């Protein structure tokens, strides 16, 4: 089931030196070797940060990426970046445009995508090294009305058949390197829980229900040949950009299909605010799958109270056996290079809180 009771989503705040190195590299002021050296130093520090907090699951903070999906797109043949059809927003109505992957040619694995990330972390910790990747829907949904050049693929199913091979090859090489925990970041299915987003999809001539099924099938194809002993988790995210989000609404409309049909070991789910809905949909999680409760917010520096986390975990246990529960922040701290409006001290306190809460609630982290 769940090997650890305290987890996190993977992306962590990039230090100033790393952000500056990325900018200088983009402007031609810094070479690839110098960027890599800065990344290496920052990753060593962030591995220590996680260990100091007591976490048993360790990532590289996604420090070799500009965003959570940027490296996947950069190293996968046939993909490029264009404007998205959705906008981020916050509770005050502020909006921000963003970009999304676009299919310009047949897709294929041009090079290993995350294997170097895993190897570097594995060499620096004896704890569980986790690798994150964007879910397949990332390459389709945020431009669902115009996701590919004309004539490249006859339909989305044909595209996902090729894309799935990229994931299968990557998972096989990760397993050969010793990786035992991979997380897929699924945003589209969460957006399709939002009534307003569903209406936008319908107005554009697409069926939200068809897309949910398409994206479940895409995940299942991506992990179909996963090696024995590799744990796959799916993080369901409502968007995370400088404290803004893309959607709201509980999991009710997709829960039975998504939890029941998605062939993974556990789900990492947002439950940090009322816009994520209640725990009722968790009744649809099969008994052989776990749930990591995203109860700690990565969007705000306000530190949650342990007693409140315990109360909410107890509430969730009405729908999923407590033995199948864990805790984490609801999302990463920096899905993009800029990061959320928190300090590293805030981040450290939140990560340590997850460990402390896991120990207080379940007796182990």
DOVOVEX-883223 format. One record per residue (C-alpha): x, y, z negated; residue in three letters. Coordinates in steps of 0.02 Angstrom, whole numbers. Example, Ala and Ser with C-alpha at 12.3 -4.5 7.8 and 13.67 -1.06 7.14 Angstrom:
<recs>
@xx=615&yy=-225&zz=-390&rest=ala .
@xx=684&yy=-53&zz=-357&rest=ser .
</recs>
This chain:
<recs>
@xx=0&yy=0&zz=0&rest=unk .
@xx=76&yy=167&zz=-53&rest=unk .
@xx=258&yy=145&zz=-103&rest=unk .
@xx=264&yy=315&zz=-190&rest=unk .
@xx=133&yy=419&zz=-282&rest=unk .
@xx=213&yy=589&zz=-243&rest=unk .
@xx=240&yy=634&zz=-61&rest=unk .
@xx=257&yy=789&zz=45&rest=unk .
@xx=216&yy=827&zz=226&rest=unk .
@xx=393&yy=852&zz=289&rest=unk .
@xx=424&yy=1031&zz=342&rest=unk .
@xx=511&yy=1143&zz=215&rest=unk .
@xx=558&yy=1327&zz=213&rest=unk .
@xx=707&yy=1363&zz=328&rest=unk .
@xx=840&yy=1463&zz=236&rest=unk .
@xx=886&yy=1633&zz=307&rest=unk .
@xx=1052&yy=1573&zz=379&rest=unk .
@xx=963&yy=1437&zz=477&rest=unk .
@xx=829&yy=1555&zz=545&rest=unk .
@xx=964&yy=1675&zz=601&rest=unk .
@xx=1063&yy=1535&zz=683&rest=unk .
@xx=911&yy=1482&zz=784&rest=unk .
@xx=884&yy=1662&zz=841&rest=unk .
@xx=1067&yy=1685&zz=889&rest=unk .
@xx=1066&yy=1520&zz=983&rest=unk .
@xx=911&yy=1574&zz=1080&rest=unk .
@xx=997&yy=1738&zz=1123&rest=unk .
@xx=1157&yy=1655&zz=1180&rest=unk .
@xx=1259&yy=1724&zz=1035&rest=unk .
@xx=1290&yy=1554&zz=955&rest=unk .
@xx=1346&yy=1388&zz=1026&rest=unk .
@xx=1258&yy=1221&zz=1002&rest=unk .
@xx=1399&yy=1156&zz=892&rest=unk .
@xx=1386&yy=1306&zz=775&rest=unk .
@xx=1196&yy=1288&zz=765&rest=unk .
@xx=1218&yy=1104&zz=723&rest=unk .
@xx=1341&yy=1144&zz=584&rest=unk .
@xx=1218&yy=1268&zz=508&rest=unk .
@xx=1079&yy=1139&zz=519&rest=unk .
@xx=1188&yy=1007&zz=437&rest=unk .
@xx=1229&yy=1120&zz=290&rest=unk .
@xx=1047&yy=1171&zz=266&rest=unk .
@xx=988&yy=990&zz=273&rest=unk .
@xx=1114&yy=936&zz=142&rest=unk .
@xx=1047&yy=1073&zz=27&rest=unk .
@xx=864&yy=1031&zz=57&rest=unk .
@xx=894&yy=845&zz=25&rest=unk .
@xx=965&yy=893&zz=-145&rest=unk .
@xx=816&yy=1007&zz=-176&rest=unk .
@xx=695&yy=863&zz=-148&rest=unk .
@xx=796&yy=744&zz=-255&rest=unk .
@xx=809&yy=873&zz=-394&rest=unk .
@xx=618&yy=886&zz=-393&rest=unk .
@xx=607&yy=698&zz=-422&rest=unk .
@xx=536&yy=654&zz=-250&rest=unk .
@xx=568&yy=478&zz=-187&rest=unk .
@xx=518&yy=526&zz=-8&rest=unk .
@xx=648&yy=635&zz=77&rest=unk .
@xx=641&yy=729&zz=244&rest=unk .
@xx=765&yy=844&zz=330&rest=unk .
@xx=637&yy=985&zz=314&rest=unk .
@xx=616&yy=978&zz=504&rest=unk .
@xx=769&yy=1092&zz=507&rest=unk .
@xx=821&yy=1036&zz=682&rest=unk .
@xx=656&yy=1101&zz=754&rest=unk .
@xx=583&yy=1273&zz=788&rest=unk .
@xx=410&yy=1202&zz=753&rest=unk .
@xx=341&yy=1033&zz=705&rest=unk .
@xx=311&yy=986&zz=888&rest=unk .
@xx=445&yy=1090&zz=979&rest=unk .
@xx=582&yy=958&zz=982&rest=unk .
@xx=463&yy=822&zz=1041&rest=unk .
@xx=412&yy=930&zz=1189&rest=unk .
@xx=590&yy=985&zz=1226&rest=unk .
@xx=655&yy=806&zz=1235&rest=unk .
@xx=507&yy=726&zz=1324&rest=unk .
@xx=515&yy=737&zz=1514&rest=unk .
@xx=359&yy=811&zz=1595&rest=unk .
@xx=307&yy=930&zz=1454&rest=unk .
@xx=323&yy=1119&zz=1440&rest=unk .
@xx=248&yy=1258&zz=1333&rest=unk .
@xx=104&yy=1375&zz=1376&rest=unk .
@xx=-26&yy=1478&zz=1280&rest=unk .
@xx=-154&yy=1384&zz=1176&rest=unk .
@xx=-342&yy=1406&zz=1192&rest=unk .
@xx=-370&yy=1421&zz=1003&rest=unk .
@xx=-312&yy=1554&zz=881&rest=unk .
@xx=-253&yy=1544&zz=701&rest=unk .
@xx=-350&yy=1647&zz=575&rest=unk .
@xx=-367&yy=1676&zz=388&rest=unk .
@xx=-509&yy=1710&zz=267&rest=unk .
@xx=-494&yy=1898&zz=297&rest=unk .
@xx=-522&yy=1879&zz=485&rest=unk .
@xx=-343&yy=1911&zz=542&rest=unk .
@xx=-298&yy=1814&zz=700&rest=unk .
@xx=-138&yy=1755&zz=783&rest=unk .
@xx=-112&yy=1677&zz=953&rest=unk .
@xx=6&yy=1529&zz=975&rest=unk .
@xx=74&yy=1410&zz=1105&rest=unk .
@xx=44&yy=1228&zz=1146&rest=unk .
@xx=117&yy=1086&zz=1251&rest=unk .
@xx=67&yy=1072&zz=1434&rest=unk .
@xx=91&yy=926&zz=1556&rest=unk .
@xx=182&yy=979&zz=1714&rest=unk .
@xx=240&yy=806&zz=1772&rest=unk .
@xx=233&yy=622&zz=1725&rest=unk .
@xx=292&yy=604&zz=1546&rest=unk .
@xx=435&yy=492&zz=1491&rest=unk .
@xx=557&yy=483&zz=1347&rest=unk .
@xx=701&yy=588&zz=1410&rest=unk .
@xx=809&yy=560&zz=1255&rest=unk .
@xx=793&yy=503&zz=1074&rest=unk .
@xx=686&yy=631&zz=985&rest=unk .
@xx=700&yy=604&zz=797&rest=unk .
@xx=831&yy=467&zz=780&rest=unk .
@xx=970&yy=592&zz=743&rest=unk .
@xx=863&yy=671&zz=608&rest=unk .
@xx=836&yy=504&zz=523&rest=unk .
@xx=1017&yy=450&zz=531&rest=unk .
@xx=1080&yy=611&zz=454&rest=unk .
@xx=958&yy=602&zz=307&rest=unk .
@xx=984&yy=415&zz=281&rest=unk .
@xx=1171&yy=444&zz=258&rest=unk .
@xx=1137&yy=572&zz=121&rest=unk .
@xx=1005&yy=491&zz=12&rest=unk .
@xx=968&yy=320&zz=-59&rest=unk .
@xx=783&yy=363&zz=-66&rest=unk .
@xx=651&yy=339&zz=69&rest=unk .
@xx=691&yy=446&zz=221&rest=unk .
@xx=532&yy=499&zz=311&rest=unk .
@xx=521&yy=552&zz=493&rest=unk .
@xx=378&yy=659&zz=557&rest=unk .
@xx=313&yy=675&zz=734&rest=unk .
@xx=166&yy=768&zz=811&rest=unk .
@xx=18&yy=653&zz=848&rest=unk .
@xx=-19&yy=617&zz=1032&rest=unk .
@xx=-169&yy=734&zz=1033&rest=unk .
@xx=-48&yy=880&zz=1008&rest=unk .
@xx=2&yy=864&zz=1190&rest=unk .
@xx=-178&yy=883&zz=1250&rest=unk .
@xx=-304&yy=966&zz=1135&rest=unk .
@xx=-242&yy=1146&zz=1117&rest=unk .
@xx=-261&yy=1165&zz=1306&rest=unk .
@xx=-400&yy=1037&zz=1329&rest=unk .
@xx=-480&yy=1136&zz=1471&rest=unk .
@xx=-316&yy=1143&zz=1569&rest=unk .
@xx=-193&yy=1019&zz=1496&rest=unk .
@xx=-101&yy=962&zz=1654&rest=unk .
@xx=-52&yy=1015&zz=1828&rest=unk .
@xx=-176&yy=959&zz=1960&rest=unk .
@xx=-140&yy=784&zz=2023&rest=unk .
@xx=-14&yy=733&zz=1889&rest=unk .
@xx=-137&yy=617&zz=1799&rest=unk .
@xx=-308&yy=558&zz=1856&rest=unk .
@xx=-375&yy=576&zz=1679&rest=unk .
@xx=-321&yy=597&zz=1498&rest=unk .
@xx=-323&yy=409&zz=1465&rest=unk .
@xx=-191&yy=383&zz=1599&rest=unk .
@xx=-86&yy=521&zz=1521&rest=unk .
@xx=-98&yy=446&zz=1347&rest=unk .
@xx=-49&yy=276&zz=1416&rest=unk .
@xx=118&yy=350&zz=1472&rest=unk .
@xx=137&yy=458&zz=1317&rest=unk .
@xx=108&yy=308&zz=1205&rest=unk .
@xx=261&yy=225&zz=1281&rest=unk .
@xx=366&yy=373&zz=1224&rest=unk .
@xx=310&yy=344&zz=1044&rest=unk .
@xx=334&yy=155&zz=1056&rest=unk .
@xx=513&yy=177&zz=1117&rest=unk .
@xx=550&yy=306&zz=983&rest=unk .
@xx=478&yy=197&zz=844&rest=unk .
@xx=579&yy=48&zz=903&rest=unk .
@xx=741&yy=146&zz=899&rest=unk .
@xx=699&yy=223&zz=731&rest=unk .
@xx=668&yy=49&zz=660&rest=unk .
@xx=832&yy=-13&zz=730&rest=unk .
@xx=917&yy=131&zz=637&rest=unk .
@xx=832&yy=77&zz=475&rest=unk .
@xx=682&yy=195&zz=468&rest=unk .
@xx=534&yy=125&zz=370&rest=unk .
@xx=417&yy=275&zz=355&rest=unk .
@xx=348&yy=380&zz=499&rest=unk .
@xx=212&yy=513&zz=485&rest=unk .
@xx=108&yy=575&zz=631&rest=unk .
@xx=36&yy=751&zz=615&rest=unk .
@xx=-143&yy=753&zz=681&rest=unk .
@xx=-224&yy=924&zz=702&rest=unk .
@xx=-354&yy=898&zz=838&rest=unk .
@xx=-464&yy=778&zz=741&rest=unk .
@xx=-471&yy=900&zz=595&rest=unk .
@xx=-520&yy=1043&zz=712&rest=unk .
@xx=-657&yy=932&zz=783&rest=unk .
@xx=-732&yy=925&zz=608&rest=unk .
@xx=-768&yy=1112&zz=621&rest=unk .
@xx=-943&yy=1151&zz=689&rest=unk .
@xx=-882&yy=1314&zz=768&rest=unk .
@xx=-738&yy=1226&zz=857&rest=unk .
@xx=-854&yy=1088&zz=915&rest=unk .
@xx=-969&yy=1217&zz=994&rest=unk .
@xx=-820&yy=1297&zz=1081&rest=unk .
@xx=-771&yy=1128&zz=1151&rest=unk .
@xx=-948&yy=1096&zz=1211&rest=unk .
@xx=-959&yy=1269&zz=1291&rest=unk .
@xx=-803&yy=1226&zz=1391&rest=unk .
@xx=-888&yy=1070&zz=1458&rest=unk .
@xx=-804&yy=940&zz=1348&rest=unk .
@xx=-882&yy=816&zz=1225&rest=unk .
@xx=-808&yy=827&zz=1049&rest=unk .
@xx=-858&yy=648&zz=1011&rest=unk .
@xx=-766&yy=585&zz=1165&rest=unk .
@xx=-611&yy=679&zz=1113&rest=unk .
@xx=-613&yy=603&zz=938&rest=unk .
@xx=-619&yy=428&zz=1013&rest=unk .
@xx=-485&yy=473&zz=1141&rest=unk .
@xx=-366&yy=534&zz=1006&rest=unk .
@xx=-395&yy=383&zz=893&rest=unk .
@xx=-356&yy=270&zz=1041&rest=unk .
@xx=-200&yy=374&zz=1078&rest=unk .
@xx=-132&yy=349&zz=902&rest=unk .
@xx=-169&yy=163&zz=908&rest=unk .
@xx=-78&yy=146&zz=1074&rest=unk .
@xx=70&yy=247&zz=1009&rest=unk .
@xx=94&yy=131&zz=858&rest=unk .
@xx=35&yy=-30&zz=942&rest=unk .
@xx=206&yy=-113&zz=941&rest=unk .
@xx=274&yy=-38&zz=782&rest=unk .
@xx=407&yy=-148&zz=704&rest=unk .
@xx=367&yy=-255&zz=554&rest=unk .
@xx=401&yy=-165&zz=390&rest=unk .
@xx=375&yy=11&zz=459&rest=unk .
@xx=243&yy=113&zz=367&rest=unk .
@xx=141&yy=235&zz=471&rest=unk .
@xx=47&yy=378&zz=391&rest=unk .
@xx=-64&yy=506&zz=478&rest=unk .
@xx=-71&yy=682&zz=410&rest=unk .
@xx=-235&yy=767&zz=457&rest=unk .
@xx=-205&yy=954&zz=466&rest=unk .
@xx=-318&yy=1104&zz=496&rest=unk .
@xx=-174&yy=1208&zz=560&rest=unk .
@xx=-35&yy=1293&zz=465&rest=unk .
@xx=49&yy=1452&zz=526&rest=unk .
@xx=113&yy=1587&zz=409&rest=unk .
@xx=-27&yy=1545&zz=287&rest=unk .
@xx=-162&yy=1545&zz=423&rest=unk .
@xx=-266&yy=1398&zz=483&rest=unk .
@xx=-363&yy=1341&zz=636&rest=unk .
@xx=-521&yy=1264&zz=568&rest=unk .
@xx=-630&yy=1221&zz=420&rest=unk .
@xx=-757&yy=1088&zz=377&rest=unk .
@xx=-756&yy=920&zz=288&rest=unk .
@xx=-710&yy=752&zz=364&rest=unk .
@xx=-891&yy=692&zz=365&rest=unk .
@xx=-921&yy=693&zz=553&rest=unk .
@xx=-766&yy=591&zz=595&rest=unk .
@xx=-731&yy=492&zz=436&rest=unk .
@xx=-809&yy=325&zz=477&rest=unk .
@xx=-727&yy=313&zz=648&rest=unk .
@xx=-561&yy=395&zz=608&rest=unk .
@xx=-526&yy=307&zz=444&rest=unk .
@xx=-597&yy=142&zz=501&rest=unk .
@xx=-523&yy=130&zz=676&rest=unk .
@xx=-353&yy=213&zz=662&rest=unk .
@xx=-222&yy=76&zz=645&rest=unk .
@xx=-109&yy=154&zz=515&rest=unk .
@xx=-66&yy=120&zz=332&rest=unk .
@xx=-124&yy=279&zz=249&rest=unk .
@xx=-191&yy=455&zz=276&rest=unk .
@xx=-120&yy=617&zz=207&rest=unk .
@xx=-271&yy=731&zz=192&rest=unk .
@xx=-299&yy=915&zz=155&rest=unk .
@xx=-404&yy=947&zz=0&rest=unk .
@xx=-328&yy=1109&zz=-66&rest=unk .
@xx=-477&yy=1224&zz=-33&rest=unk .
@xx=-666&yy=1208&zz=-20&rest=unk .
@xx=-654&yy=1227&zz=170&rest=unk .
@xx=-584&yy=1049&zz=173&rest=unk .
@xx=-748&yy=981&zz=105&rest=unk .
@xx=-776&yy=854&zz=-34&rest=unk .
@xx=-706&yy=681&zz=-66&rest=unk .
@xx=-864&yy=589&zz=-11&rest=unk .
@xx=-796&yy=542&zz=162&rest=unk .
@xx=-659&yy=441&zz=76&rest=unk .
@xx=-786&yy=303&zz=50&rest=unk .
@xx=-753&yy=257&zz=232&rest=unk .
@xx=-567&yy=224&zz=204&rest=unk .
@xx=-541&yy=34&zz=220&rest=unk .
@xx=-480&yy=-57&zz=66&rest=unk .
@xx=-312&yy=-96&zz=146&rest=unk .
@xx=-269&yy=88&zz=177&rest=unk .
@xx=-208&yy=222&zz=57&rest=unk .
@xx=-245&yy=407&zz=38&rest=unk .
@xx=-122&yy=545&zz=-7&rest=unk .
@xx=-224&yy=687&zz=-82&rest=unk .
@xx=-163&yy=857&zz=-20&rest=unk .
@xx=-214&yy=950&zz=-177&rest=unk .
@xx=-68&yy=1071&zz=-192&rest=unk .
@xx=-71&yy=1219&zz=-72&rest=unk .
@xx=81&yy=1259&zz=34&rest=unk .
@xx=-2&yy=1421&zz=93&rest=unk .
@xx=1&yy=1520&zz=-70&rest=unk .
@xx=130&yy=1542&zz=-210&rest=unk .
@xx=-3&yy=1519&zz=-345&rest=unk .
@xx=43&yy=1362&zz=-441&rest=unk .
@xx=-99&yy=1240&zz=-473&rest=unk .
@xx=-137&yy=1178&zz=-649&rest=unk .
@xx=-94&yy=997&zz=-687&rest=unk .
@xx=-258&yy=969&zz=-779&rest=unk .
@xx=-355&yy=1025&zz=-626&rest=unk .
@xx=-255&yy=909&zz=-514&rest=unk .
@xx=-293&yy=766&zz=-633&rest=unk .
@xx=-478&yy=809&zz=-630&rest=unk .
@xx=-482&yy=811&zz=-440&rest=unk .
@xx=-385&yy=648&zz=-427&rest=unk .
@xx=-511&yy=568&zz=-545&rest=unk .
@xx=-652&yy=634&zz=-435&rest=unk .
@xx=-571&yy=560&zz=-279&rest=unk .
@xx=-554&yy=393&zz=-370&rest=unk .
@xx=-744&yy=381&zz=-368&rest=unk .
@xx=-728&yy=344&zz=-181&rest=unk .
@xx=-555&yy=264&zz=-164&rest=unk .
@xx=-479&yy=148&zz=-293&rest=unk .
@xx=-348&yy=242&zz=-395&rest=unk .
@xx=-218&yy=112&zz=-348&rest=unk .
@xx=-229&yy=176&zz=-169&rest=unk .
@xx=-206&yy=361&zz=-209&rest=unk .
@xx=-57&yy=478&zz=-209&rest=unk .
@xx=-31&yy=668&zz=-211&rest=unk .
@xx=57&yy=795&zz=-101&rest=unk .
@xx=45&yy=974&zz=-38&rest=unk .
@xx=-95&yy=989&zz=89&rest=unk .
@xx=28&yy=1030&zz=229&rest=unk .
@xx=210&yy=1072&zz=258&rest=unk .
@xx=286&yy=1235&zz=199&rest=unk .
@xx=350&yy=1284&zz=370&rest=unk .
@xx=265&yy=1205&zz=520&rest=unk .
@xx=358&yy=1339&zz=619&rest=unk .
@xx=526&yy=1421&zz=588&rest=unk .
@xx=450&yy=1574&zz=505&rest=unk .
@xx=368&yy=1474&zz=366&rest=unk .
@xx=225&yy=1512&zz=249&rest=unk .
@xx=222&yy=1663&zz=131&rest=unk .
@xx=311&yy=1578&zz=-14&rest=unk .
@xx=487&yy=1583&zz=-84&rest=unk .
@xx=602&yy=1433&zz=-103&rest=unk .
@xx=571&yy=1445&zz=-291&rest=unk .
@xx=383&yy=1431&zz=-258&rest=unk .
@xx=414&yy=1281&zz=-144&rest=unk .
@xx=523&yy=1196&zz=-274&rest=unk .
@xx=391&yy=1222&zz=-408&rest=unk .
@xx=255&yy=1149&zz=-296&rest=unk .
@xx=357&yy=995&zz=-251&rest=unk .
@xx=402&yy=965&zz=-433&rest=unk .
@xx=220&yy=986&zz=-480&rest=unk .
@xx=173&yy=844&zz=-362&rest=unk .
@xx=299&yy=732&zz=-449&rest=unk .
@xx=243&yy=785&zz=-623&rest=unk .
@xx=60&yy=761&zz=-576&rest=unk .
@xx=91&yy=588&zz=-504&rest=unk .
@xx=178&yy=534&zz=-664&rest=unk .
@xx=42&yy=610&zz=-774&rest=unk .
@xx=-102&yy=535&zz=-673&rest=unk .
@xx=-35&yy=365&zz=-619&rest=unk .
@xx=121&yy=340&zz=-725&rest=unk .
@xx=243&yy=345&zz=-581&rest=unk .
@xx=302&yy=454&zz=-436&rest=unk .
</recs>
